[in-house]
Amino acid sequence: MRLRLALLAALAAAALPACSRDLGPEATYRTLVRAVAERDADAAWALLAPDSQAWLAERARRAAAAGPGVVTPDPRALLLGHASLGARPPASIEVVRPGADRAVLRVEAPDAPAVEVTLVRDGGRWRVELPRSGAAGGGSPAPRAGPG
């Protein structure tokens, strides 16, 4: 009986690091797509790179200032938007440029052209970078959950 308990304790201890391990770039992106599709703003927000969070926060602040009382200054609402209502899982995701701290995925959504999505390591975890369309500095294309 003691041997069985010791084995179970050892297995549980070995499984704990696996539970806390970081997801790889592909799994991180899939998790973001699922969070957006499920409109889980907190989970989606946590998967964004800090620079992307700051960029969205500034855009939300500007939008709220331009439409006080009409537009919320919450960047999470900007992240989800209307596109998430018709989100579908990607048809395929492939790591095309792996790296220790930066990876680029090729993502194909159903009925949409493939795009490249950049992920960066932050605090030991992979985070998705959002594009900076029309902003100085460029950026990677937007993560896509499907057409929308």
Secondary structure, DSSP 8 states (H G I E B T S, - for coil): -HHHHHHHHHHHHHHHHHHHS---HHHHHHHHHHHHHTT-HHHHHHTB-HHHHHHHHHHHHHHHHHSTTTS---HHHHHHTTGGGG----SEEEEEE--SSEEEEEEE-TTS--EEEEEEEETTEEEE----TTSTT-------SS--
